[in-house]
Amino acid sequence: MSTKPTKFLVKYSSYPHNNDPNTTTTAWKLLEEAIKTIHLKNASSLSFEELYRNAYNMVLHKNGEMLYNNLKNLVNGHLKEVAKQVEIANDEAFLNELNTSWSEHKTSMLMVRDILMYMDRTYVDQAKLPTVYDMGLNLFRDNVVHSPYIKDRLLNTLLDLIQKERNGEIIDRILIKNITQMLIDLGVNSKIVYEEDFETPFLAKTASYYQVESQQFISSCSCPDYMKKVEICLKEELERVSHYLDSSSEPKVKDVTEKQLISNHMKTLINMENSGLISMLQEDKIEDLKRMYNLFGRVSDGLNYMKEVISNHIREIGKEIVMDEEKTKEQTTFFQSLLDLKDKYDRLHKEAFYNDKQFQHSLFRAFEYFINLNPKSPEYISLFIDEKLKKGLKGVSEEEVDVLLDKILMLFRFIQEKDVFEKYYKQHLAKRLLLGRSVSDDAERNMIAKLKTECGYQFTSKLEGMFTDMRLSVDTMAGFKNYIQTLQKPMSFDLNVNVLTTGFWPTQSASNCILPREILHCCEAFKAYYLSNHNGRLLIWQTNMGTAEIKASFPSKTHELQVSTYQMVILLLFNESPKLTFKEISEQTGIPPVDLKRNLMALTSAKNKVLDKETKDAKEAPNKNIEESDVFFFNTKFKSKLFRVKIMSVVQKETPVEATETRQKVDEDRKHQIEASIVRIMKARKTMDHSNLISEVIKQLQSRFVPNPIIVKKRIESLIEREYLERSKQDRKQYIYMA
């Protein structure tokens, strides 16, 4: 406590220098009586000018030491009497008596200090002694506060009062504040008295109290209720600090209470059955999760432990989804489950965990872990996008479409094999564009723009090329229609051709089927027109990717059938013959057996049974599969309420052989990308050791896939064989770029 010294205006007179002992004794007697009068609280009768002059003369005549020691002995004796008065006070009056004695002593010492101001400025300063006021503080500490009958009693009284307040009783906070401030002042420019006499035992008592309290709480409360009690306790302890403790005690009190209430019970709280962290996550208890985040954030490793438990929980849930055979059979359900899981934890991250970046990183790693457990995840994501862009976004606003695509893209980021996704996405996009199944071009372009932003131009260049081909094909067909009007022999039906650039589209080397003469004539006409405008190009007809609209006359009604090119060729055969065997159809169409069976299955399905069949080996139950011994004939009993009937091709899942082929194509592409990355790095660095080169290649390519170090090593060996690189003769692990 800093006290501003009282200022007196003193007029000095010239006195003869007299070092007479009798004069010095007389001067001290006068000062002694004055100080005793001050202790008796009767200072108004004193002449401070005269007292100051006597003290001044004593110091001036080299009697400063005598004056200082006499004062010390006088105050010391007075405080011994004060201590006795405090000691005999009963428990209720004890603190008040001590506080009153302290207040009076401070006032007395301020007056004495003003009288002896000259001694403070000269003798005390030169002798390096405590000032008059500080000496008074030290004497009060030694004689009163540290009295054997007061010290322990003071501490116990303070601790008992604080305990009463914790138990709900009302106490005199101002009185306690005065006492704790007294202990701080008695430290004289330090807080050692406050810390040793009160703070240290107070903190020990607080730790002991909350150790017992926390055990009682945790044995009788659920996790959310326990945390509510903890919040109240922490708030009350901090209020205590603000009301009657020194501010320096605040971090110490926080540490003690947080350790006993939170740190010591973190694992128990998090793992508490039916109410712990996992239960909160499962039941979306936002407020409880927020409370746990705030409390655990106060202690060391609290949030890290929370983060670890949440991450492991998400990994387990995600693992169940991606490894669930039932869900993976339904790709839409599989992916929607992942989206729902991501939405849930994004919401929790935002509302309960305050968008904590460490939690966000932990969530990312958890999703990345389990999504990549299933090697088919890239395909399933592409299928989900395919489903949404075909029919799932009809009637949805642009804003909602954008939100959904962003969510899909978020899961796409977790995929490590982005090049595998690209393969499947290209196949699915091709079907949507060629069969006119996209819900809108805007949605398609929006998705590609997002992929481009995420993965770069190279990733989407071929996808954009597919859109360019479709746009150019529209212009080409407009020119072709003008061209056929100039022909002498007009075509009997409409032909629409999409010209696809080989490098952009996932075209397959499929066997061309045998087209009817009329259609073949139209194809030749288009070929002649196209090559006349684009000299040097090669056209290859992809009949396996085409569609057709044909009219079919049934006894009951005429229908317009929307079919694939293969189905059209099959159906046109029945204009010439009412019944055909599988072998005859195969020979007359040239359609590969696998594709032929799939298309015949669609034409003989119960939903749109345009053709009927006879199976020689059929048992009681009808056989849905197509056998090579089957005989097919036109179904004259076909009926449908619709005029326009769409014959859907039987969707065939990717066979193990096709999956292997896709993987082989991906691996082949990866070889080229790895080699290109190696050459780029070595061209820039000139020389590089093996481990650093491997690390750099992985770093460059991880945006598309994570290359296996063994594969990278093989590609390095291949480049060495082809003399792009060579090994250093001094160090075999060092590579040198060969220009």
KANORZI-V123493 format. One record per run of one state. SS is the DSSP state (alpha for helix, beta for strand, coil for the rest). FROM is the first residue (numbers start at 1). LEN is the number of residues. If there is no record, write none. Layout:
SS|FROM|LEN + SS|FROM|LEN
This chain:
coil|1|20 + alpha|21|19 + coil|40|3 + alpha|43|3 + coil|46|2 + alpha|48|13 + coil|61|3 + alpha|64|24 + coil|88|3 + alpha|91|25 + coil|116|1 + alpha|117|11 + coil|128|4 + alpha|132|14 + coil|146|5 + alpha|151|16 + coil|167|6 + alpha|173|13 + coil|186|6 + alpha|192|29 + coil|221|2 + alpha|223|22 + coil|245|2 + alpha|247|15 + coil|262|1 + alpha|263|8 + coil|271|6 + alpha|277|6 + coil|283|3 + alpha|286|11 + coil|297|5 + alpha|302|21 + coil|323|2 + alpha|325|5 + coil|330|1 + alpha|331|21 + coil|352|5 + alpha|357|15 + coil|372|5 + alpha|377|16 + coil|393|5 + alpha|398|17 + coil|415|3 + alpha|418|17 + coil|435|6 + alpha|441|15 + coil|456|1 + alpha|457|28 + coil|485|32 + alpha|517|17 + coil|534|9 + alpha|543|3 + coil|546|1 + beta|547|7 + coil|554|4 + beta|558|7 + alpha|565|9 + coil|574|5 + beta|579|3 + alpha|582|8 + coil|590|3 + alpha|593|11 + coil|604|7 + beta|611|4 + coil|615|16 + beta|631|4 + coil|635|9 + beta|644|3 + coil|647|9 + alpha|656|30 + coil|686|1 + beta|687|3 + alpha|690|12 + coil|702|7 + alpha|709|13 + coil|722|3 + beta|725|3 + coil|728|6 + beta|734|4 + coil|738|2
